[in-house]
Amino acid sequence: MAFSEFEIKRYEKMTRLFVETRRPPVEIRDKVDISFRLKNQSISIFEMIFEDFKTKKGIEVPIAKATFVKSQQCWKLYWVRADLKWYAYSPMPKVKTLEAFLALVDTDEHSIFWV
């Protein structure tokens, strides 16, 4: 089941505010930036490395993902290994709120999300 319109707006706003705190300086955002995507029941945070900023051509490097599991009323957390596959974030595979997910990604106590 998809998120309601209210939930989508709320989650987008929360994630947008978080991403704003992690974005690189304005001077280099035409080369690299941080963004997010809300799709179905998941929120993905990724780095964008631009080959051509004007056309937005480039690559996305995944950072973190949370997927809401309605039956469990929790968010499952994921990170990406060098093989570019998503793996459960074993130090804390589930959290109750999106805020908790964003806080985990921000503090990154295990140096998994931010290089």
Long-range contacts (C-beta under 8 A, 24 or more apart in sequence): 1-70, 2-40, 2-41, 3-38, 3-41, 3-68, 8-38, 11-38, 11-43, 11-98, 12-38, 14-98, 14-99, 14-102, 15-43, 15-45, 15-98, 15-102, 18-45, 18-102, 18-105, 18-106, 19-45, 21-106, 22-106, 22-114, 34-63, 41-67, 41-68, 41-69, 41-70, 42-66, 42-67, 42-68, 43-98, 43-101, 45-105, 45-113, 62-86, 63-105, 63-113, 63-114, 64-89, 64-101, 64-105, 64-113, 66-95, 66-98, 66-101, 69-94, 75-100, 75-101, 77-101, 77-104, 79-112, 79-113
